[in-house]
Amino acid sequence: MSGTLFAIAWRNVVRNKRRSLITVLSVAIGLFALLFIWGFNDGSHNNMMANFRALMTGSFQVHQADFFDHPKLETNIADQTVLLAALESAGIDAWTTRLSSFALSAGEETSTGMLLLGLDPVREPLVTTLNQKVSVGRFLEPGDEYTAVIGAKGADKLGLGLGDDIILLTQDRRGTLTADKFEIVGLIKSGDPIIDQALVMVPLESAQELLVMEGRITDLVAQVPESELHEIAAELRLVLEPEDLALLEWEEINPIIRQMVNLDNGFMYIFIGIVVLIVISGVINTVLVSMLQRTREFGVLMAMGTSTGAIGAVVLIEAIFLGILGTAVGTAGGLALVWWFGRTGIDLSAMMDPELVEIMGEFYLDTTIFAEIDTNHLLITVVGLLAATIVSAFYPAWRAMKLEPVEAIRHV
C-alpha cells in the first residue's frame, strides 16, 4: 500500500510539471540565497576573529594569577621553566613572551600615556602579525637596544617621526620612577585604534632593564589551531593552575568579539525565519491548489475504500518530494557559490569609501572576504527549510482528509 501511495504522489508531481517546478524553485532559490548569505556571514566572522587573534592577542595568554584583572609588575612570572615545559609537552611552537606595563611617553613638546610592551623580536613574528603592520621603517630586530616601534597616530600626537627619540617615564618593579629614551625605528598602522594611538613596543631585554625585571615576564602569548584551542587549554590548565598561573583564551580576553558574532548570527536566524515563512506560504498555496484540483480523484479513491489517512499521506508525500527536490537543488547551488567565492573572495573595497575601509580595519575585517559556511549553520538551514516545506503540507492534507466521498466525486 505504501508503494502505491508513493507512486500516486510522484505521478502527480510529474504530471503537473509547471506547478511542481515553481514550488521546487521557490524552495531552491530561498535556500540558495540563505546559504550564500551564511557563507558571507561566516566568512566575515571567521576573518574578523582570525585577524583579532593574529594581530596581537593570540589564541591564548598565560599570566600570573590576577595579573589580567589587576596588572602590576609585582605580579610577574619569574620562573618560566614549568610553563615552557608544558608548551613543549603540548607540541606548541608558536609562542612568545612579553613584558607589559604603562608609561608616560613624551616628545619634544607633548606627552601622553601609553601601553609599554616589551617584545621578543625573534619569537613575536611566530605568533602575531604586528611586524607586517609597519608602515614606515622596520620592526624590532634581534640585537636592538633601546629602539621602539610606535603607532603612527600616537607618533603624530607626540610630534615624532622615524629616527626621533621618545622618552618613556614609568615605575619599575620596586615602585621607583625610571625613564630613558628610545629611538623610533618604525611606525605601525594596524587599524586597531589602541595599537595605532596608544602602544609603544620596545625590545624585551630593554624593557626588562628599564623596569628592573631581568628574566621576568608578565605575559606568554601562543597561537594554536582554533579547532584545537579548547582541548589544549584544558590540558594546560591542569599543569599551570597548581603553579598559580592563569590561562585565558582569546574570547575571555575580549568577549566583545564573540558577542558581536553571536548578535549577528541572531539577526541571521530572524532573516531565516522570514524566508521560511515566505516559502511556507508559497508551498501551502501550491499544495492546496493541487489538492483542490484533485478533489474528484480523492473522492473516487475514498469510494473505493482508501482511508482518509492514506489520502492525507499522499498530499504529505507529494510535499516531501517537492521539498527534497527543492532543498537538493538549493543546497547544490548554494554550496557551489560558497565554494566559488571561498576561492576567489568577495572584494568590497571598490564599493567603499576610504573612511569605511578604515572602519572595517577597526573591526579586524579585510576588504576581501572569502566565503565559508559553518556545518551547523548548513544543517540548520537545510533541515529547517525541508521541515518547513513538509509542515506546510499539513493543512492541505487535513483538508483532503475531511472530504466526503460523495461530495468530492460531484466536485467540479
N, C-alpha and C positions, 0 to 999 in steps of 0.2 A: 504493500500500500504506500509506504514512504517513497519508493521509487516512482510510483505513479504521480504522487504529489509534486516531486521534483521535476518530473517530465512536463507536467501541466504548467508549472510556474516558468520553467525555462522556455517552453513553447510560446508563452505569452510575451516573455522578454524579447524573443527573436521576432515574433510576429509584428510587434509594434516597435519597429526599429527606430523611428524618429523620436518617439516618446522616450524610449529607453536610452537613446543616445543623449538626449537633453538631460535626463536625470544623471547619467554617468558623468557627463561633462560638468554638471553643476557641482557634483561631489569632487571630481578630479581637480577642477580649477580652484575650488576653495582650499583643498589640501595642498595643491601646488603652491599657492600663494603663502599659505601658513608655513610650509617647510622652508620656502625661500626666506621669509621674514625671520624664522627661527635661526636659519643659517647665518644671516647677517647679524642677528642679535647675539647669538652665542659667539660668533667670530669676534665681534667688537668687545664683548665681555672678556673673553679669553685674552685678547690682545691687551686690554687695559690691565688685567691682573698680572699678566706676564711682564709687561713693562714696569709695573709698580714693583714687582719682586726683583726684577733685574736692575733697576736704576740704582737703588741704594739699600732697600730693606732686606733683600734676600728671602729665602724660603723660611728660614727661622733664625732666631738670635738667641744667644746664651749670655746671661748676665749673672752677677752675684744676686742672690735673693733680695728683693725690694729695690734694686737699683732702677728698674724701669719706672716704678711709681715715684721714687724719691732719688733722682740721680745725684749722687755725691761721689767725689773722688775716693772718700774713705771706703765706699762700698765697691771694691775692685776685686779682680781675680789676680791674685799674686802668683799662685802656682797653677799652671795650665796643664800639668802632667796628666791628670786623670781625664780632663776634658779632651785633650788631643788623642789620648789612647782610645777613648770612647768613639771619637770620629773615625779613627783608623779602623777600629773593630767593625764599625758600620759601613766601611767602604766609601766614606765621604772624602773626596779630594778637593772639592770646590769650597774652600773656607778661607776666611781671613780674620785677622784680629784688628781691633780698633781701640782708640782711646778718645772718649767723648767728654767734653767739658763746655763751659761758656767763657767768652772773653769779650772785653771791650776792644773793638777794632777801630783804629784811628788812622786817618790820612793826615795831610798837612793841616787841614782846617776843620775837618768833620770827623765825628766818631759815632759809632753805633754798636749795639750789642749783636753778637753773632754766635752761632754754634761753632765751636772749635773741634775739629775732627782730625785725630792723628791716624793716618792710614799706612798700611804696608804697601809700598809701591810695587812689590813683586806679586803679592797674593791678591790684592784688590781687583785687578782685571780678571781674575779667575771667577769672581763672584758677581761683580756688578759691571754696568756699562758706563760708569762715571768717566772713565778715560776716553770714551768715544764721544762725550758731550763737550769736549774742549773746543771752543770756537776760535780762540786766539791763543797762540803759544803752544804749550805742551802740558802733559800731565806729569805728576810726580814720577821720578825715576830713581832706581837704586843708586845709592851714593849721594843723593841730595841731602843737604844740611841747611836748615832754616830757609827753605823755599816754601812757597804757598801757591795753591790754586784757589781762586775765589770766584763766586758767582758774578756774572757780568753786571747784573743790576746792582748788586752790592758794591762792586767796584765803582760804578758810575756815581752811586750815592756818596761814596767816600772821595770821589775825585781822583781815583787811582787808575793806573793802566799797567800794561806789561812792562816789567823791569823796575817798577816803583817798589818802595818798601812799605809794608803795612805793619803797624805797631800793634801788638797783641798784649793787653793788660788783663791779668786773671789772677786767681788764687791757686796756689799749689796744694798738694795733698795735706799739708800741715796748716793750711789757712793763711799762709803768708802771701802778701801781694808780690807778684812777679811779672815781669814784662820783658819783651825782646822784639826785635824787628825781623821780618821775613820778607824775602824778595819774591814778588809776584812773577811766576813763570807761566801762568796760564789762566784764562778766563773761561768759565763754563756757562753754556746756555742749554739747560736741560728741559725747560718747560715747566718744571716744578717750581712754584714761587718761593718755597722755603730754601731750596738749594740755590736758586739764582739770586736771591736777595740777602740771605742770612747765613751762609755757610762759608767757612774758610777751612781748607784742607791743607795739612802740613804732613811731612814725613813722621811716621810713628815714633822713631827714635828721638827726633827733635821735640815732639810733644811730650814724650816721657821725661826728657831732660828739663824742659821748661816747667813741668808740673811736679817734679820730684817723684816720678812714677816709674823709675827704671825697672824694666822687667815686668811691669804690671799693665793690665789692660782692663777696660770696662765692658767691652763687647766682643763676642765672637759671632760672625755672620757666616752662614753657609747657604749653599744653593743645592737643592736636590730636585729630582723629577716630582712634579705636583701630584702625580698618581701615587707616589710612594711616601709622601710627606707625613701623613698621619701615622703610618706604621713606624717609620723611622723615628719620629718624635716620641712616640710611646716607648720605644725601646731605649732611647737615650735618656728619657726622664727617669727610668728605673735606676740608671747609673748616676745621673747628675744630682737628683734631688737629695740623696744622702750626703752629698758634698756641699749642700746649701747653694746649689746653682739652679737657676730657673731658666727653662727653655720656653720661648714664646714663638708660636707660629705667626706668619705674616698677618693672618686675619685677626689675631689677638693684638698685634702691634697697631694696626689701623683697621678697625672693624667697619669703618665707613665705606670702604671699597666694596666689601661683601654685601653690606646693607643696600648700597646703590644697585648692585646686580640683582639682589632679591626683589627690590622695589620694581625695577624694570621688568623682571620676569612676571611679577604680579600683574602689571598692566598688559603684558602679553597674554596672560591667561584670560583676562577680561576680553581682549580682542578675539581670542579663540572662541570664547562663549558667544560673542556676537555672530561670528562666521557660522558656528554650529547652528544657531537659531535660524539663520538665513537658509542654510542647507536643509534643515528640518522642515521649514515651511515649504520649500520647493519640492521635497520628496513627498510630503503629505499630499500636496496638491496633485502631483503626478500619479501617485499610487491610488489616491481616492478617485480620480477621474478614470483610471484603469478599472477600478472595482465597479464603478457605476456603469461603465460601458459593457461590463461582463455580467450584469445582474441576471439576465436571462440564462446565461451559461451556468451561473451558480445555482439558479432555481432548478434547472434540469438535473444538475448533479445531486442536489438535495432530494429531488423527487425519486432519483434512482437509489437513494439510500446513503448517500455520502453525508457524514456527520458535519455539524456546524464547526466542530473543532478542526476538521480536515479543511473546510473552506477557509477558515481563518489562517491555517497553516500555509495554504497556497499563497495567500497575499503576503504573509511574512517571508516565505521562501523567496518570492519574487523580489522583495526589498533587499533580502540578503544577497541575491545575485547581483542586483544593481549596485549595492554598497561595496561588495568585493571588487567588482569591475572598476568602480569609480576610485576606490582607495588604491587599487593596484596601479592604475594609470597615473593618478595624482602623486603617489609615492615615487614611482619611477621617474616621472618628470621633475618633481621637486628635488630628489636626491641628485639627479643628473645636473641640475642647475647649481645646487650647492657644491657639487664636485668641481664643476667648471670654474665657479668663482673662488673656490678654495685653491685652485691652481693659479688663476690669473689675477685674483684680487679685485676689489672694487675701489677705484681711485676717486676719492671725494675732493681732492684738492682743487680740481677745475671748477667745482661748484661752490667754492668757499672764498670768502674774503680773507686776507692775511690775518685779520683780527680773530676770525673764527678758527683758523688753523692754530693760532697761538692758544686759544681757549681749549682746543682739543688736546694740545700738549699738556695743559694743566690737569687734564683728566687722564693722562697717560695713554692717550689714543694716537695711533699713527693715522696718517691721512689715507693710507691704503689698507682696507680691511679684507682679510681672507676669510671667506665663509667656512663655517664648520658647524655641525649640529650635534648637540648632546644626545646620547642614546635615549635617555629618559624622556627628553622633550619629543624625540621622534616617535617613541612608542605611545606616549600620552596623546599626541596629536592624531596619529593614525588610528589607534584603537578608539579614541574618543569620537572621531568623525564616523568611523564604521558603526559604532554603537548607536550614535545619533541617527544614522540612516535607518538602522533596524527599528529603533524605538519609534521613529516617525511613522512606521507602518502599523503600529498598534491600533490607532484609531480607525483607519480604513479596514483593518482585519476585524475589529469589533463590529463595525457597520455591516460587514459581509456576514458575520455570524448571526446577526439579528434579522437577516432576511427571512421572509416567509416564502416557502416554495411556490405556492400558487401565485401570489402577488409578483414574485420575481419573474416567473415564466411569462406573465402578462405584461411585464415592464417593456416599454418602448424606448 
